[in-house]
C-alpha cells in the first residue's frame, strides 16, 4: 500500500510505479479500480492499494 503525501497526484504516483515498458494510463486505471476511486483526486493521508508488477 501507499500513503498519499502532499503534492501527490494519481498521475504522478502512477508514473512512478509504472514499469519502464508499461503504460501510465493503464496504471491509473488499475489504481482507480483497485481503490474504488470515484475520481482521480487524492487526499493527503489516503491509503492506496498498489498492484504488484
C-alpha angles and dihedrals in degrees: 000000000000131000114220114242131200111287095022119135126185089245095050093048092046090051090054095052100037112108115248092256094040135102117248091207089058091049091051090052092049092049091049091050097043092049099038089235113183089200140001093261115115131199123219108256094024112137118225127201105230126207119239109234 
